[in-house]
Amino acid sequence: MKKLKEVIENIPGLDADLMAKTQERLDNLTKPRGSLGKLEELAKLVVGITAKANPELKNKVIFTFAADHGVAEEGVSAFPQEVTAQMVYNFLNGGAGINVLARHVGARVVVADLGVAEDLKPHPRLIIKKINRGTKNMAKGPAMTKAEAVKSIEAGIDIFEQEFSKGVDIAGTGEMGIANTTSASAITACFTKEKIEDITGYGTGIGNIALKNKIRIIKEAMSVNKPDPNDAIDVLAKVGGFEIGALAGVILAAARRRVPVAVDGFISTAAALIASKISPKTKDYMISAHASVEAGQKAILKHMGLLPLLNLDLRLGEGTGAALGINIIEAALKILNEMATFKNAGVSEKGKS
């Protein structure tokens, strides 16, 4: 807990003065004022986050964390639990969707085992921070202890710090964990107060009968555990996942280091919600990369007041949407850094001849 408290206490605010100067520069670029819309807003936000007048994204890192969920035994997913471990190997072999899109945007993928139910084979690019061999079944009791919840968050902090020493200009969040949309839905319901039926979706592609069962299981978990919405760590411990806690840790650590975070889909957004409840300052460092087809993610974004950059009907996870978001964010910074001003280009401004 000491590590977590230290990070929370050292998260700075945005650099408002530099953001104001950036707005002046954006207004003087060779275009009608505000005509590049969201790109201009993104550029200014990243300046405020980094406290750099001309930030560049040389080191792009996507954190893809894996863990299993005990609630999978309730039949809430279309895939068996062993797929979590199988997909980790796919990440390490470079064959997953996140590997393809990370290569496309020039990002490195950091793969970590936070709680896969089986012991994975050693690999030079696999970080082992296993908290336990999967969470417990949250329909029958807490998914983890409070100590494990804190440990998962601090594991994410450790992994981020390790990568930060190599260089991180922007972070993306991603995950893998069979049944983790069930946990994400429970987290969403706890904080947003939305009806469980309204924020629970088909996840990996379950049918209508399985969806009804999933909703029933989430209601059961909420009733059994009674997570406290005023205590984010309590919520994480009772209905969360180890990968969700670790991603919250990444966001907290990134905020402390003035690094923007491109937040992926539903599960990553649930982790962002946990981080924001631990430290509201972290919300300033989050950029929602895309709107998932999962209604739960939309509920969280509304609750947090975040607008997604893209809407491509994605629901894969892994950090795939974050990779695409990073591409847009980099484009915004290139506009700021490379576009000429009216004065430099010798172009007449509006109302002048």
C-alpha positions in Angstrom: 0.0 0.0 0.0 3.0 2.3 0.6 3.9 2.2 -3.1 0.3 3.0 -4.1 0.0 5.9 -1.7 3.3 7.4 -3.0 2.1 7.3 -6.6 -1.2 8.9 -5.7 0.5 11.7 -3.7 2.7 12.6 -6.6 0.3 12.8 -9.5 0.6 16.4 -10.9 -2.1 18.5 -12.6 -2.1 19.5 -16.2 0.1 22.4 -17.3 -2.6 25.0 -17.9 -0.1 27.8 -18.9 1.5 25.7 -21.6 -1.9 24.6 -22.8 -2.9 28.2 -23.2 0.2 28.9 -25.3 -0.5 25.8 -27.4 -4.0 27.1 -28.1 -2.4 30.3 -29.4 -0.2 28.4 -31.7 -3.0 26.2 -32.9 -5.1 29.3 -33.7 -2.2 30.6 -35.8 -1.6 27.5 -38.0 -2.5 27.8 -41.7 -6.2 26.7 -41.4 -9.5 28.2 -40.2 -9.5 28.5 -36.4 -10.6 25.2 -34.8 -11.1 23.5 -38.2 -9.1 20.4 -37.2 -11.5 19.9 -34.3 -10.7 16.9 -32.0 -7.1 16.8 -33.3 -6.4 20.3 -32.0 -8.0 19.3 -28.6 -5.8 16.2 -28.5 -2.6 18.1 -29.2 -3.4 20.6 -26.5 -4.3 17.9 -24.0 -1.0 16.0 -24.6 0.9 19.2 -24.1 -0.8 19.7 -20.8 -0.2 16.1 -19.8 3.5 16.0 -20.7 4.3 19.6 -19.8 6.2 19.7 -23.1 5.6 22.4 -25.8 6.3 20.0 -28.7 5.7 16.4 -27.5 6.6 13.5 -29.7 5.5 9.8 -29.5 8.8 8.0 -30.1 8.1 5.3 -27.5 4.6 3.8 -27.8 3.9 1.0 -25.4 0.8 -1.1 -25.1 0.4 -3.0 -21.9 -1.5 -6.3 -22.5 -2.2 -8.0 -19.2 -3.7 -11.5 -18.7 -5.5 -13.2 -15.8 -8.2 -15.7 -15.3 -11.5 -15.3 -13.5 -13.1 -17.9 -11.2 -16.6 -16.8 -12.3 -15.8 -18.5 -15.6 -17.0 -21.8 -14.0 -20.6 -20.3 -14.1 -20.7 -20.5 -17.9 -20.6 -16.8 -18.6 -18.2 -17.0 -21.5 -18.4 -18.6 -25.0 -14.8 -19.9 -24.6 -13.2 -22.2 -22.0 -10.7 -20.8 -19.5 -7.7 -22.4 -21.1 -8.0 -19.9 -23.9 -6.4 -17.2 -21.7 -3.1 -19.0 -21.5 -3.3 -20.0 -25.2 -3.8 -16.3 -26.2 -0.8 -15.2 -24.1 1.4 -17.5 -26.2 -0.2 -16.0 -29.3 0.7 -12.5 -28.1 4.3 -13.7 -27.4 4.5 -15.3 -30.9 3.3 -12.1 -32.5 0.2 -13.5 -34.1 -2.7 -11.7 -32.3 -4.7 -8.7 -33.4 -2.8 -6.5 -31.0 0.6 -7.6 -32.4 -0.6 -6.7 -35.9 -1.9 -3.3 -35.0 1.0 -2.5 -32.7 3.4 -3.2 -35.5 1.2 -0.9 -37.7 1.6 2.0 -35.4 5.2 1.3 -34.2 4.3 0.3 -30.7 5.9 -2.4 -28.5 3.6 -4.8 -26.6 4.3 -5.6 -23.0 2.7 -8.9 -22.1 2.3 -9.8 -18.4 0.8 -12.7 -16.5 -1.1 -11.3 -13.5 -3.1 -14.3 -12.7 -3.4 -16.9 -15.4 -4.8 -20.1 -14.0 -1.9 -22.2 -15.2 1.9 -21.8 -15.0 3.1 -20.4 -18.3 6.3 -21.4 -20.0 9.1 -19.0 -19.5 9.6 -16.5 -22.4 12.1 -13.6 -22.6 9.2 -11.2 -23.4 6.8 -12.5 -20.7 6.6 -10.7 -17.4 5.4 -12.9 -14.6 3.6 -11.0 -11.8 1.1 -13.7 -10.9 -1.0 -12.7 -7.9 -2.8 -16.0 -7.8 -3.9 -18.7 -10.2 -7.0 -16.8 -11.2 -9.5 -15.0 -9.0 -12.1 -16.9 -6.9 -15.7 -17.2 -8.2 -17.2 -13.8 -7.3 -20.7 -15.3 -7.4 -19.8 -17.2 -4.2 -17.7 -14.6 -2.4 -15.0 -12.0 -3.0 -12.9 -12.5 -6.2 -9.8 -11.7 -4.2 -8.6 -10.4 -0.9 -8.0 -6.6 -0.4 -4.3 -7.4 0.0 -4.4 -9.1 -3.5 -6.2 -6.2 -4.9 -3.5 -3.7 -3.7 -0.9 -6.2 -4.9 -2.4 -6.2 -8.4 -2.4 -2.4 -8.6 1.2 -2.2 -7.4 2.2 -4.9 -9.9 0.9 -2.7 -12.7 2.9 0.2 -11.2 6.0 -1.9 -11.1 5.6 -3.0 -14.7 5.0 0.6 -15.9 8.0 1.8 -14.0 10.2 -0.9 -15.5 9.1 0.1 -19.0 9.3 3.8 -18.3 13.1 3.4 -17.6 13.3 2.2 -21.3 11.2 5.1 -22.5 7.4 5.5 -22.6 5.9 8.6 -24.4 2.4 7.1 -24.5 0.8 4.1 -22.9 -2.0 1.9 -24.2 -4.0 -0.5 -22.1 -5.1 -4.0 -23.1 -6.1 -7.3 -21.6 -6.9 -10.9 -21.9 -9.0 -12.9 -19.5 -11.9 -15.3 -20.1 -15.0 -14.0 -18.3 -13.5 -10.6 -17.6 -16.5 -8.8 -19.2 -18.5 -10.3 -16.3 -16.2 -8.5 -13.8 -16.2 -5.3 -15.9 -20.0 -5.3 -15.9 -20.1 -5.7 -12.1 -17.6 -2.9 -11.6 -19.7 -0.7 -14.0 -22.9 -1.4 -12.2 -21.4 -0.6 -8.8 -20.1 2.8 -9.8 -22.6 4.0 -12.4 -25.7 2.7 -10.7 -27.0 1.5 -14.1 -29.2 -1.6 -14.2 -27.1 -4.8 -14.7 -29.4 -5.8 -17.6 -28.5 -2.5 -19.4 -24.7 -2.7 -19.1 -24.1 -6.5 -19.6 -23.4 -7.6 -23.1 -22.5 -10.7 -25.1 -18.8 -10.6 -24.4 -17.0 -13.2 -26.5 -20.2 -14.0 -28.4 -22.5 -15.8 -26.0 -26.1 -16.5 -26.9 -29.3 -15.1 -25.4 -29.7 -17.9 -22.9 -26.1 -17.5 -21.7 -26.6 -13.7 -21.5 -29.5 -14.2 -19.1 -27.3 -16.5 -17.0 -24.5 -13.9 -17.0 -26.9 -11.2 -15.8 -28.1 -13.5 -13.0 -24.5 -14.4 -12.0 -23.6 -10.7 -11.8 -26.7 -9.9 -9.7 -25.7 -12.8 -7.4 -22.1 -11.5 -7.1 -23.4 -8.0 -6.2 -25.8 -9.4 -3.6 -23.2 -11.8 -2.0 -20.4 -9.3 -1.9 -22.0 -5.9 -1.6 -19.1 -3.9 -3.0 -18.7 -0.4 -1.6 -18.8 2.2 -4.4 -17.0 4.6 -2.1 -14.0 2.3 -1.8 -12.5 1.4 -5.2 -10.2 -1.2 -3.8 -13.1 -2.9 -2.1 -14.9 -3.0 -5.5 -11.8 -4.4 -7.2 -11.4 -7.0 -4.5 -15.0 -8.2 -4.5 -15.8 -8.3 -8.2 -12.7 -7.4 -10.1 -9.8 -9.1 -11.8 -6.0 -9.1 -11.4 -5.5 -7.8 -14.9 -8.0 -5.0 -14.2 -6.2 -4.0 -11.0 -2.8 -4.0 -12.8 -4.1 -1.8 -15.6 -5.4 0.6 -13.0 -1.9 0.6 -11.6 -0.5 1.4 -15.1 -2.8 4.4 -15.4 -1.9 5.7 -11.9 1.9 5.3 -12.6 1.5 6.9 -16.1 -0.2 9.9 -14.5 2.5 10.2 -12.0 5.1 10.3 -14.8 3.1 12.7 -17.0 2.4 10.0 -19.7 -0.9 10.0 -21.6 -2.9 6.8 -21.7 -4.9 5.5 -24.6 -7.6 3.5 -23.0 -8.9 0.5 -24.9 -12.4 -1.1 -24.7 -14.7 -2.3 -22.0 -12.3 -4.0 -19.6 -9.6 -1.4 -19.9 -12.2 1.3 -19.4 -13.4 -0.5 -16.2 -9.8 -0.4 -15.1 -9.7 3.3 -15.9 -12.8 3.8 -13.8 -11.1 2.1 -10.8 -8.0 4.3 -11.3 -10.2 7.4 -11.4 -11.9 6.4 -8.2 -8.6 5.9 -6.5 -7.3 9.2 -7.8 -9.6 11.6 -9.7 -6.6 13.3 -11.1 -5.9 10.3 -13.4 -8.9 11.2 -15.5 -7.0 14.1 -17.0 -4.4 11.6 -18.4 -6.9 9.3 -20.1 -7.8 9.4 -23.7 -10.7 7.0 -24.6 -9.4 5.3 -27.8 -12.7 3.9 -29.1 -16.4 3.1 -28.3 -16.8 -0.6 -27.7 -20.0 -2.3 -28.8 -20.4 -3.2 -25.1 -23.0 -1.0 -23.5 -21.1 -1.2 -20.2 -18.2 0.8 -21.7 -20.6 3.5 -22.9 -22.0 3.8 -19.4 -18.5 4.2 -17.9 -17.6 6.8 -20.5 -20.7 8.8 -19.8 -20.1 8.5 -16.1 -16.5 9.8 -16.5 -17.3 12.4 -19.1 -14.9 10.9 -21.7 -15.5 11.0 -25.4 -14.1 8.1 -27.5 -11.9 9.0 -30.6 -13.2 6.2 -32.8 -16.3 4.1 -33.2 -15.5 1.0 -35.2 -17.7 -1.7 -33.5 -14.6 -3.3 -31.9 -14.9 -5.7 -29.1 -11.7 -7.7 -29.1 -9.8 -6.1 -26.3 -6.0 -6.8 -26.1 -5.3 -3.1 -26.7 -6.3 -3.2 -30.3 -8.5 -0.1 -30.1 -5.8 1.7 -28.0 -3.3 1.1 -30.9 -5.5 2.8 -33.4 -6.2 5.6 -30.9 -2.4 6.1 -30.5 -2.2 6.6 -34.3 -4.8 9.4 -34.1 -3.1 11.0 -31.2 0.3 11.0 -33.0 -1.4 12.6 -36.0 -2.7 15.4 -33.7 0.8 16.1 -32.4 2.3 16.1 -35.9 -0.2 18.8 -36.8 1.0 20.9 -33.9 4.7 20.3 -34.5 4.9 20.3 -38.3 2.2 22.6 -39.6 3.2 26.1 -40.6 1.8 29.3 -39.1 0.3 32.0 -41.2 3.3 34.2 -40.6 5.9 31.5 -41.5 4.1 30.4 -44.6 3.3 33.9 -45.8 -0.4 33.2 -45.9 -3.0 35.9 -45.3 -5.2 35.4 -42.3 -9.0 35.7 -42.2 -10.1 39.3 -42.6 -6.8 40.4 -44.0 -5.7 41.1 -47.6 
